[in-house]
């Protein structure tokens, strides 16, 4: 294992922010102890002192864990957030069948600490012993990262000052930057997607009309005029201020039983918020965070594809685009609880139609079918009750499976899409989405493999930015104009107060697909039908509707 010192890891997650220093370890295949007859491990990042357990405290697995920890001088406790969510489930007063489903899919987080001295803990040897000794279903608490292209071409190095590209030397003549040498093939063509002008995050102007709703008087519960609005949950950085996001177009920071669905805490002052100021990482220099404003951009893409939908923008992580897997599971189980309470007709909650996730991690031993039970159990529970789950494929131009994207069914053919085991899956599958370039070719940075379900445009796409967002960079030239109150200037490279920008990544292909699924569900509702008498019937109807929407959008066959 290698401790995170803030330096880059080859081909994994790039530079890790210093805020994660001391909390993370990198699993090194060359040095990591491994249990006998196990598959060789691959590189991954994980939280050094937490394990994810499929069973609850007091179960056989926990008892074995406590015994192993005792032998090593460690203490085991349930994570405080899990304790709070268990109390939330008790308050929900669910029918017995639903309560059992949530408890089974909970994904409990075991916190390990040294009993005697304040010494760093490494859970990897404990996990290997746990699985080897008792076959306990447990997992590392992986570092999960956003899958937008997050390189910051404005600061590393700052291209407008080190040296100033338009004067020292003039980039278009001394030498010509696109031929001497060609910057996109020598050495990194994938990095092109992070550069402004080639799909990297940069401001643009929107001159067309705003997306228009066909059913302006519809509601999410179906009580208005027209079909019930599709509800799309975006677990990301939240959603900022924008003129498109009015009325019930976007619900920011939705709650279930008084608790925010997204576990990321409110950010004050405003500059820390990834979808307001976006400068949490470097507030004194004003550089925008790598993932600011990821959630606002995704929300705008869903709105463009299905204007009649309502987006629940949940704050899952901050501007660094990183989160612990255990915190992601917290968000997922709260989405599931919100959905189930909606099926039961509880006030303040509504059934969810689509969940889109633009994030992922690389597992150390993906060949093990049982490696990440809690994560898969939550996704299966969402599908069982009628939520279509859409996931981005990742941007590392690799065939190495990225999770949760690789939870999608394997395909033996793309034309037509043919699952390897047709008919063996009775739940709507995870839909994994890779990215297309504007001309329809597959984006070079997009991950691919038999676990990628479909492709959607994700490179150099235009969507919403908060009108509050303006980084510290300035136009190279700005002066007073001839007209009263007029300013003449070149383009401000990180000024997004116009409300729109361009960006690239499979992060943005996934919400395009989510919008397509929502649009298909809306079309089916407009045609009539549905409205089961009890929650079981409504869950079955939604499960079947999700299947049909996925078939229409991807070409996958019905089981």
C-alpha positions as CSV (number, residue, x, y, z in Angstrom):
1,X,0.0,0.0,0.0
2,X,1.1,3.5,-0.7
3,X,-0.1,6.5,1.3
4,X,-1.5,9.5,-0.6
5,X,0.9,12.3,-0.6
6,X,-1.1,14.5,-3.1
7,X,0.9,13.3,-6.1
8,X,-0.6,11.8,-9.3
9,X,-1.2,8.1,-9.7
10,X,-0.6,6.6,-13.1
11,X,-3.8,6.3,-15.0
12,X,-6.0,6.1,-12.0
13,X,-7.4,9.4,-10.7
14,X,-4.8,12.0,-11.5
15,X,-3.9,14.6,-8.8
16,X,-5.6,14.0,-5.5
17,X,-6.4,17.1,-3.5
18,X,-4.4,17.7,-0.3
19,X,-7.7,17.6,1.6
20,X,-7.6,13.8,1.2
21,X,-4.1,13.4,2.4
22,X,-3.8,11.0,5.3
23,X,-7.2,9.5,4.6
24,X,-6.4,7.5,1.6
25,X,-4.1,4.6,0.6
26,X,-3.3,3.3,-2.9
27,X,-3.4,-0.4,-3.2
28,X,-0.1,-1.4,-4.8
29,X,-0.3,-4.9,-6.5
30,X,3.4,-5.3,-6.0
31,X,3.3,-5.0,-2.2
32,X,-0.2,-5.7,-1.0
33,X,-0.7,-8.9,1.0
34,X,-3.2,-11.2,-0.7
35,X,-5.1,-14.2,0.5
36,X,-4.2,-17.6,-1.0
37,X,-5.8,-18.6,-4.3
38,X,-7.3,-15.1,-4.7
39,X,-7.3,-13.2,-8.0
40,X,-4.3,-10.8,-8.3
41,X,-5.2,-7.3,-7.3
42,X,-5.2,-4.1,-9.4
43,X,-4.5,-0.6,-8.4
44,X,-7.2,1.3,-6.5
45,X,-7.6,4.1,-3.9
46,X,-9.5,3.5,-0.7
47,X,-10.1,5.0,2.8
48,X,-7.6,3.5,5.1
49,X,-9.8,3.0,8.2
50,X,-13.3,1.9,6.9
51,X,-14.9,-1.3,5.5
52,X,-18.3,-1.8,3.9
53,X,-20.2,-4.7,5.3
54,X,-23.2,-6.5,3.8
55,X,-24.5,-7.4,7.3
56,X,-25.6,-5.3,10.2
57,X,-23.7,-5.1,13.5
58,X,-24.3,-8.2,15.5
59,X,-24.4,-10.4,12.4
60,X,-21.9,-13.3,12.0
61,X,-19.7,-11.2,9.6
62,X,-19.4,-8.4,12.2
63,X,-18.5,-10.9,14.9
64,X,-15.7,-12.3,12.8
65,X,-14.5,-8.7,12.0
66,X,-14.5,-7.8,15.6
67,X,-12.4,-10.9,16.5
68,X,-9.9,-10.1,13.7
69,X,-9.7,-6.5,14.8
70,X,-9.2,-7.5,18.5
71,X,-6.2,-9.6,17.4
72,X,-4.7,-6.6,15.8
73,X,-5.4,-4.1,18.7
74,X,-8.2,-2.4,16.7
75,X,-11.7,-1.3,17.8
76,X,-14.7,-1.6,15.4
77,X,-17.7,0.7,15.5
78,X,-20.6,1.6,13.2
79,X,-20.1,4.8,11.3
80,X,-22.1,7.7,12.8
81,X,-23.9,8.5,9.5
82,X,-25.1,4.9,9.3
83,X,-26.5,5.2,12.8
84,X,-28.4,8.3,11.8
85,X,-29.8,6.6,8.7
86,X,-30.9,3.5,10.6
87,X,-32.9,5.9,12.9
88,X,-34.3,7.4,9.7
89,X,-35.6,4.0,8.6
90,X,-37.2,3.5,11.9
91,X,-38.9,6.8,11.6
92,X,-40.2,5.9,8.1
93,X,-42.5,3.2,9.5
94,X,-42.4,1.2,6.3
95,X,-44.3,-2.0,5.6
96,X,-42.4,-5.0,6.7
97,X,-41.4,-6.1,3.2
98,X,-40.0,-2.7,2.3
99,X,-38.2,-2.3,5.6
100,X,-36.5,-5.7,5.1
101,X,-35.4,-4.6,1.6
102,X,-33.8,-1.5,2.9
103,X,-32.1,-3.1,5.8
104,X,-30.7,-5.9,3.5
105,X,-29.4,-3.4,1.0
106,X,-28.1,-0.9,3.6
107,X,-24.4,-1.3,3.2
108,X,-23.1,-0.8,6.7
109,X,-19.8,1.0,7.3
110,X,-17.4,-0.3,9.8
111,X,-15.0,2.3,11.3
112,X,-11.7,0.8,12.6
113,X,-9.4,2.6,15.0
114,X,-6.4,1.7,17.0
115,X,-7.3,0.9,20.6
116,X,-4.0,2.0,22.3
117,X,-2.3,4.7,20.2
118,X,-3.2,7.2,17.6
119,X,-1.6,5.2,14.8
120,X,-2.8,5.0,11.2
121,X,-5.0,2.0,10.3
122,X,-4.8,0.0,7.1
123,X,-8.0,-2.1,6.6
124,X,-6.7,-4.1,3.6
125,X,-5.0,-6.9,5.5
126,X,-8.1,-7.1,7.8
127,X,-10.3,-7.4,4.7
128,X,-8.2,-10.2,3.2
129,X,-8.2,-12.1,6.4
130,X,-12.0,-11.5,6.8
131,X,-12.8,-13.0,3.4
132,X,-10.3,-15.8,3.7
133,X,-11.4,-16.9,7.2
134,X,-15.1,-16.7,6.9
135,X,-16.1,-15.8,3.4
136,X,-17.7,-12.6,4.8
137,X,-19.1,-10.3,2.1
138,X,-17.2,-7.1,2.7
139,X,-15.5,-4.4,0.6
140,X,-13.0,-1.6,0.8
141,X,-14.5,1.9,1.0
142,X,-13.3,3.1,-2.4
143,X,-12.6,6.6,-3.5
144,X,-15.1,7.5,-6.2
145,X,-14.5,10.3,-8.6
146,X,-16.6,12.4,-11.0
147,X,-16.2,11.4,-14.7
148,X,-16.2,14.8,-16.3
149,X,-12.9,15.9,-17.8
150,X,-11.5,17.7,-14.8
151,X,-8.1,18.8,-15.9
152,X,-7.7,22.5,-15.3
153,X,-6.0,24.0,-18.3
154,X,-6.1,27.5,-16.8
155,X,-3.8,26.8,-13.8
156,X,-1.5,23.9,-14.4
157,X,0.4,25.8,-15.7
158,X,-1.5,29.0,-16.1
159,X,-1.5,29.3,-19.9
160,X,-2.2,33.0,-20.0
161,X,0.8,34.0,-17.9
162,X,3.4,31.3,-17.9
163,X,4.2,32.4,-20.6
164,X,1.5,34.6,-22.0
165,X,0.6,32.5,-25.1
166,X,-0.4,35.4,-27.3
167,X,2.8,37.4,-26.9
168,X,5.7,35.2,-25.7
169,X,6.0,33.8,-28.4
170,X,3.0,34.5,-30.5
171,X,1.4,31.0,-30.6
172,X,0.1,31.2,-34.1
173,X,3.4,32.0,-35.7
174,X,6.4,31.2,-33.4
175,X,6.0,28.2,-33.7
176,X,2.5,27.3,-35.0
177,X,1.1,25.4,-32.0
178,X,-0.9,23.0,-34.0
179,X,1.9,21.6,-36.1
180,X,5.2,22.3,-34.3
181,X,4.9,20.0,-32.4
182,X,1.3,18.8,-32.7
183,X,0.0,19.2,-29.1
184,X,-2.7,16.6,-29.3
185,X,-0.6,13.7,-30.5
186,X,2.6,14.4,-28.7
187,X,2.2,13.1,-26.1
188,X,-1.5,13.0,-24.9
189,X,-4.4,13.1,-27.3
190,X,-6.9,12.3,-24.5
191,X,-5.8,15.5,-22.7
192,X,-7.1,17.5,-25.6
193,X,-10.6,17.3,-24.1
194,X,-9.5,19.4,-21.1
195,X,-8.3,22.3,-23.3
196,X,-10.5,25.3,-24.0
197,X,-11.4,25.3,-27.6
198,X,-11.2,21.5,-27.9
199,X,-14.1,20.6,-25.6
200,X,-12.6,21.8,-22.3
201,X,-14.6,23.8,-19.8
202,X,-15.1,27.3,-21.3
203,X,-17.9,29.9,-21.6
204,X,-20.1,30.1,-24.7
205,X,-23.2,32.0,-25.6
206,X,-26.7,30.5,-26.1
207,X,-28.7,32.4,-28.7
208,X,-31.6,30.0,-29.1
209,X,-34.9,29.8,-27.1
210,X,-35.0,28.1,-23.8
211,X,-36.4,24.6,-23.7
212,X,-40.2,24.7,-23.7
213,X,-42.5,22.4,-21.8
214,X,-45.4,20.8,-23.6
215,X,-47.3,20.3,-20.3
216,X,-46.7,23.6,-18.4
217,X,-49.5,22.8,-15.9
218,X,-48.5,19.2,-15.1
219,X,-47.2,18.1,-11.7
220,X,-45.0,15.3,-10.4
221,X,-48.0,13.6,-8.7
222,X,-50.2,13.7,-11.7
223,X,-52.8,16.1,-10.2
224,X,-52.2,18.8,-12.8
225,X,-53.1,19.0,-16.4
226,X,-51.3,16.4,-18.4
227,X,-49.2,13.3,-17.5
228,X,-47.2,13.2,-14.3
229,X,-43.8,14.8,-14.7
230,X,-40.9,12.3,-14.8
231,X,-38.6,12.8,-11.8
232,X,-34.9,12.6,-12.4
233,X,-32.5,12.4,-9.5
234,X,-29.0,13.9,-10.1
235,X,-26.6,12.9,-7.4
236,X,-23.8,15.3,-8.0
237,X,-22.6,18.7,-6.8
238,X,-26.1,20.4,-6.7
239,X,-27.5,23.0,-9.0
240,X,-26.8,26.7,-9.1
241,X,-28.8,29.8,-10.1
242,X,-29.9,29.9,-13.7
243,X,-32.9,31.4,-15.6
244,X,-34.0,28.0,-16.9
245,X,-34.3,26.6,-13.4
246,X,-37.6,28.1,-12.3
247,X,-40.7,26.6,-10.7
248,X,-40.5,22.9,-10.4
249,X,-37.9,22.5,-13.1
250,X,-35.3,21.9,-10.4
251,X,-35.7,21.0,-6.7
252,X,-32.5,21.9,-4.9
253,X,-31.3,19.8,-1.9
254,X,-34.5,17.7,-1.6
255,X,-35.0,16.0,1.7
256,X,-36.5,12.8,3.0
257,X,-38.0,12.9,6.5
258,X,-36.2,16.2,7.1
259,X,-32.8,14.9,6.1
260,X,-31.1,16.0,2.8
261,X,-30.9,13.2,0.3
262,X,-27.4,14.3,-0.7
263,X,-25.0,13.8,2.3
264,X,-22.6,16.6,1.3
265,X,-22.9,19.3,3.9
266,X,-24.1,22.9,3.0
267,X,-21.2,25.0,2.0
268,X,-20.7,28.5,3.4
269,X,-19.4,31.0,2.5
270,X,-20.7,31.0,-1.1
271,X,-17.3,30.7,-2.7
272,X,-17.0,27.1,-1.3
273,X,-20.1,25.9,-3.1
274,X,-19.2,24.1,-6.3
275,X,-22.4,25.5,-8.0
276,X,-22.2,29.1,-6.7
277,X,-18.7,30.4,-6.4
278,X,-16.8,27.2,-7.2
279,X,-13.5,28.2,-5.5
280,X,-13.2,25.9,-2.5
281,X,-9.8,24.5,-3.4
282,X,-8.0,27.9,-4.1
283,X,-10.1,30.7,-2.6
284,X,-7.2,33.1,-2.3
285,X,-6.2,32.8,-6.0
286,X,-9.8,32.4,-7.4
287,X,-9.1,29.3,-9.5
288,X,-12.3,27.4,-10.2
289,X,-12.5,23.9,-8.7
290,X,-12.0,21.1,-11.2
291,X,-15.7,20.0,-10.9
292,X,-17.3,23.4,-10.6
293,X,-20.2,23.4,-11.6
294,X,-20.6,19.7,-12.5
295,X,-24.1,19.3,-11.2
296,X,-25.5,22.5,-12.8
297,X,-24.1,21.4,-16.2
298,X,-25.7,17.9,-15.8
299,X,-29.1,19.4,-14.7
300,X,-29.2,21.6,-17.8
301,X,-28.6,18.6,-20.1
302,X,-31.5,16.6,-18.5
303,X,-33.7,19.7,-19.0
304,X,-32.7,20.1,-22.6
305,X,-33.5,16.5,-23.4
306,X,-36.8,16.4,-21.4
307,X,-38.0,19.9,-20.5
308,X,-41.1,18.4,-18.8
309,X,-39.1,16.6,-16.2
310,X,-38.4,17.7,-12.7
311,X,-34.8,17.3,-11.6
312,X,-34.0,16.6,-7.9
313,X,-30.5,18.1,-7.6
314,X,-28.8,16.4,-4.6
315,X,-25.5,17.6,-3.3
316,X,-23.3,14.4,-3.1
317,X,-19.7,15.9,-3.3
318,X,-17.9,19.2,-3.6
319,X,-15.8,20.9,-6.2
320,X,-12.9,18.4,-6.1
321,X,-15.2,15.8,-7.6
322,X,-14.3,13.1,-5.0
323,X,-16.3,11.1,-2.5
324,X,-16.0,8.0,-0.4
325,X,-18.0,5.0,-1.6
326,X,-19.7,4.9,1.8
327,X,-21.0,8.4,1.4
328,X,-22.3,7.5,-2.1
329,X,-24.2,4.6,-0.6
330,X,-25.7,7.0,1.9
331,X,-27.1,9.1,-0.9
332,X,-28.4,6.0,-2.8
333,X,-30.3,4.6,0.2
334,X,-31.9,8.0,0.9
335,X,-33.0,8.1,-2.8
336,X,-34.4,4.7,-2.4
337,X,-36.2,5.7,0.8
338,X,-37.6,8.8,-0.8
339,X,-38.8,6.7,-3.8
340,X,-40.5,4.1,-1.6
341,X,-42.2,6.7,0.6
342,X,-43.4,8.3,-2.7
343,X,-44.9,4.9,-3.8
344,X,-46.7,4.8,-0.4
345,X,-48.1,8.3,-1.0
346,X,-46.3,9.9,2.0
347,X,-46.4,13.7,2.0
348,X,-43.2,15.4,0.7
349,X,-42.0,12.4,-1.3
350,X,-42.5,11.3,-4.9
351,X,-41.6,8.2,-6.8
352,X,-38.4,8.6,-8.8
353,X,-38.2,7.6,-12.5
354,X,-34.5,7.9,-13.4
355,X,-31.3,8.2,-11.3
356,X,-28.2,9.4,-13.1
357,X,-24.7,9.0,-11.7
358,X,-21.6,10.6,-13.3
359,X,-18.9,9.0,-11.2
360,X,-17.0,5.8,-10.7
361,X,-14.0,3.9,-9.4
362,X,-11.7,1.0,-10.4
363,X,-12.0,-2.1,-8.3
364,X,-9.0,-4.0,-7.2
365,X,-10.4,-7.4,-8.0
366,X,-13.3,-7.0,-10.5
367,X,-13.3,-10.7,-11.5
368,X,-14.9,-11.5,-8.1
369,X,-18.6,-11.5,-8.7
370,X,-19.4,-10.9,-5.0
371,X,-16.9,-8.1,-4.4
372,X,-19.2,-5.2,-3.8
373,X,-22.4,-6.5,-2.4
374,X,-23.8,-3.4,-0.7
375,X,-23.4,-1.2,-3.8
376,X,-25.0,-3.7,-6.1
377,X,-27.8,-4.5,-3.6
378,X,-28.9,-0.8,-3.5
379,X,-28.9,-0.6,-7.3
380,X,-30.9,-3.8,-7.6
381,X,-33.4,-2.5,-5.0
382,X,-33.8,0.8,-7.0
383,X,-34.5,-1.2,-10.2
384,X,-36.9,-3.6,-8.4
385,X,-39.1,-0.7,-7.5
386,X,-39.0,0.9,-10.9
387,X,-36.1,3.4,-11.0
388,X,-33.9,3.4,-14.1
389,X,-30.2,3.9,-13.2
390,X,-27.9,5.5,-15.7
391,X,-24.1,5.7,-15.2
392,X,-21.3,7.3,-17.1
393,X,-18.6,5.0,-18.5
394,X,-15.5,7.0,-17.4
395,X,-12.9,9.1,-19.3
396,X,-9.6,7.2,-19.1
397,X,-9.7,5.6,-22.6
398,X,-9.5,2.1,-21.0
399,X,-11.3,-1.2,-21.2
400,X,-10.7,-1.7,-17.5
401,X,-14.2,-1.9,-16.0
402,X,-15.2,1.2,-14.0
403,X,-17.9,0.8,-11.3
404,X,-20.8,1.2,-11.0
405,X,-20.8,1.4,-14.8
406,X,-19.6,-2.2,-15.1
407,X,-22.7,-3.4,-13.2
408,X,-24.4,-3.1,-16.5
409,X,-25.0,-6.5,-18.3
410,X,-22.2,-7.7,-20.6
411,X,-23.0,-7.5,-24.3
412,X,-21.9,-10.1,-26.9
413,X,-22.9,-7.8,-29.7
414,X,-23.5,-4.1,-30.2
415,X,-25.4,-4.4,-33.5
416,X,-28.0,-5.2,-32.3
417,X,-27.1,-4.9,-28.5
418,X,-27.2,-8.5,-27.3
419,X,-26.7,-9.4,-23.6
420,X,-24.4,-12.3,-23.0
421,X,-27.1,-14.0,-20.9
422,X,-30.4,-12.9,-22.3
423,X,-33.4,-13.7,-20.1
424,X,-31.3,-14.3,-17.0
425,X,-31.9,-10.8,-15.6
426,X,-35.4,-9.9,-14.5
427,X,-34.7,-6.3,-13.3
428,X,-34.2,-3.2,-15.5
429,X,-30.4,-3.2,-15.9
430,X,-27.9,-0.4,-15.1
431,X,-27.5,1.6,-18.4
432,X,-23.8,2.5,-18.9
433,X,-23.2,5.4,-21.4
434,X,-20.0,6.3,-23.3
435,X,-19.4,9.6,-25.0
436,X,-19.7,10.7,-28.7
437,X,-17.9,13.6,-30.3
438,X,-20.1,16.3,-32.0
439,X,-19.6,14.6,-35.4
440,X,-20.9,11.3,-34.1
441,X,-17.6,9.5,-33.7
442,X,-16.8,7.9,-30.4
443,X,-14.8,10.2,-28.1
444,X,-11.2,9.1,-27.7
445,X,-11.3,9.6,-23.9
446,X,-14.4,7.5,-23.4
447,X,-13.9,4.1,-21.6
448,X,-15.3,1.2,-23.6
449,X,-15.9,-2.5,-23.4
450,X,-18.7,-5.1,-23.3
451,X,-20.1,-3.4,-20.2
452,X,-20.9,-0.1,-22.0
453,X,-24.5,-0.2,-23.0
454,X,-24.9,2.7,-25.4
455,X,-23.3,6.0,-26.5
456,X,-24.6,9.6,-26.4
457,X,-23.1,12.9,-27.2
458,X,-20.7,13.9,-24.3
459,X,-17.8,15.8,-25.9
460,X,-17.9,19.6,-26.5
461,X,-21.5,19.8,-25.3
462,X,-23.2,23.0,-24.3
463,X,-25.2,23.3,-21.1
464,X,-26.0,25.5,-18.1
465,X,-23.5,27.2,-15.8
466,X,-24.5,29.2,-12.7
467,X,-24.8,32.9,-13.5
468,X,-23.0,33.5,-10.3
469,X,-19.8,31.8,-11.4
470,X,-16.8,33.9,-12.4
471,X,-13.2,32.8,-11.7
472,X,-10.3,35.1,-11.1
473,X,-9.0,35.2,-14.7
474,X,-9.8,38.2,-16.7
475,X,-9.9,39.0,-20.4
476,X,-6.5,39.7,-21.9
477,X,-7.8,43.1,-23.0
478,X,-10.6,45.2,-21.5
479,X,-11.4,48.8,-21.8
480,X,-14.3,51.3,-21.8
481,X,-16.3,51.4,-25.0
482,X,-17.6,54.2,-27.1
483,X,-21.2,53.9,-25.9
484,X,-22.3,54.8,-22.4
485,X,-21.6,52.0,-19.8
486,X,-20.1,49.9,-22.6
487,X,-17.1,47.6,-22.0
488,X,-15.0,46.2,-24.8
489,X,-13.0,43.1,-24.1
490,X,-11.8,39.7,-25.3
491,X,-13.5,36.6,-24.0
492,X,-13.1,36.1,-20.2
493,X,-11.8,32.5,-20.1
494,X,-13.5,31.5,-16.8
495,X,-16.4,34.0,-16.7
496,X,-19.7,32.1,-16.8
497,X,-22.1,34.8,-15.8
498,X,-23.7,34.5,-19.3
499,X,-25.1,31.2,-18.0
500,X,-23.7,28.7,-20.5
501,X,-20.5,26.8,-21.2
502,X,-19.0,23.9,-23.1
503,X,-17.5,20.9,-21.4
504,X,-16.6,17.3,-22.2
505,X,-16.8,13.9,-20.5
506,X,-18.9,10.8,-20.2
507,X,-20.3,12.6,-17.1
508,X,-22.4,14.5,-19.7
509,X,-23.3,11.6,-21.9
510,X,-25.1,9.9,-19.0
511,X,-27.6,12.7,-18.3
512,X,-28.3,13.0,-22.0
513,X,-29.4,9.3,-21.8
514,X,-31.3,10.0,-18.6
515,X,-33.2,12.8,-20.3
516,X,-34.0,10.4,-23.2
517,X,-35.4,7.8,-20.7
518,X,-37.5,10.5,-19.0
519,X,-38.9,11.6,-22.4
520,X,-39.9,8.1,-23.2
521,X,-41.6,7.6,-19.9
522,X,-43.5,10.9,-20.4
523,X,-44.6,9.7,-23.8
524,X,-45.9,6.4,-22.3
525,X,-47.8,8.3,-19.6
526,X,-49.3,10.7,-22.1
527,X,-50.7,7.6,-23.9
528,X,-52.6,6.7,-20.8
529,X,-52.8,3.7,-18.5
530,X,-51.1,3.0,-15.1
531,X,-52.2,4.1,-11.7
532,X,-52.1,0.9,-9.7
533,X,-54.3,0.6,-6.7
534,X,-51.5,-0.1,-4.1
535,X,-47.8,0.4,-3.8
536,X,-47.0,-3.1,-5.1
537,X,-48.9,-2.6,-8.3
538,X,-47.4,0.9,-8.8
539,X,-43.9,-0.6,-8.3
540,X,-44.6,-3.3,-10.9
541,X,-45.9,-0.7,-13.4
542,X,-42.9,1.5,-12.9
543,X,-40.5,-1.5,-13.3
544,X,-42.1,-2.5,-16.6
545,X,-42.2,1.2,-17.8
546,X,-38.5,1.5,-17.0
547,X,-37.8,-1.6,-19.0
548,X,-39.7,-0.3,-22.0
549,X,-37.9,3.1,-21.8
550,X,-34.5,1.4,-21.7
551,X,-35.4,-0.8,-24.7
552,X,-36.6,2.2,-26.7
553,X,-33.4,4.2,-25.9
554,X,-30.8,1.6,-26.2
555,X,-32.1,-1.3,-28.3
556,X,-31.6,-3.9,-25.6
557,X,-34.2,-6.7,-25.8
558,X,-36.8,-7.3,-23.2
559,X,-36.0,-10.3,-21.1
